[in-house]
Amino acid sequence: MSRSPSVDQRSREQCDLVRKQQRQLEAQAATHELQLAQLKASQREEVRELQRQHIREVVDLWQAQGRKLGPWTAPVLEGALPKAFPDGGKVGHG
């Protein structure tokens, strides 16, 4: 005659399973948060690169038009955004 597991053992096994599942959910949530942070950082860098490209195109156009360029264009000619360019990416009254 086989004995069925005790109520305490069943409860313990169920609690262990629930704890394991909770750890898995927490690990998945942490993975999603990390992926989201990485995606946001990647998007910010893509926007900054596009901004650099746009400003460089404007400076190139002005040079082709023979305009006199001010000192703010020095970082642009070196591949960076002008010092006064906003970090948030919004220009003007946005």
N, C-alpha and C positions, 0 to 999 in steps of 0.2 A: 504494500500500500504506500503510495507516494504522498508526501506531505505537500500541501500547497504553501506557497510563500506566505510569510506572516504579513499582517497589515502594515506593520512598521517597515518591513523590508520593501514592500510595494510603494509605500509613501516615500521612502528614501530614494528608491530608483526613479520615481516620478520627479522628485525634487532635483535629483542629479540631472535628469534629462532637461528639465526646465532651465536650470542654471546653464547647462551647455548651450541650449538654444539662445538664451539671453546673451551669452558671450559672443556667439556667432552674429547675432543682430548688432551688437555693439561694435564688433570688428568691421562689419559691413558698413555701418554708419561712419566709422572713422575713415574707411577707405573712400567713401563717397565725399566726405569733407576734404580729404587730401586731393582727390581728383578735381573737385570744384575749385580749390585754391590754385592748383596748377593750371587749370583752364583759364581762370581769371588772369593769372600772371602772363600766360601766353597771349591772351587777347590784348592785354595792355601793351605788351611788347610789339604786337602786330600793328596796333594803332600808332604807337610811337614811330615805328619804322615808316609807316605810310605818311605820317606828319613830316618826318625828315625828308622823304621823297618829294612831297608837295612843296616844302619850303625851298628845297634845292632846285626844283623846277622853276620856281618864281625867280630865284637868284640867277639861274642860267638865262632865263628870258630877259631879265633886266640887263645882264651883261651883254646879251646879243643885241639889245636895243641901244647899247652904249650909255646906259644910265650910270651915274656916279653912285657907287655903293658906300654905305656907311660902315662904321666899325662893327655894327651888330652882325654883319654878314661873315665875319671871320670864323665863328664856330661852324657856320653852315658850310663854308668852303672846306672845313676840316671834317665834315660829316656828322656834325651834331646839330641839335636844335639851338636857336638863339637863346641867350640867357634869360630873356624876358618872356619866353614862351611858357604858357601856363602848364603846370603839372597835370591838371585835371583833363587837359585836352580840349577845353572849351575856349574858343577865341571870341572876343567881342562880348556882347551882352547875353549870349548863349541861352 
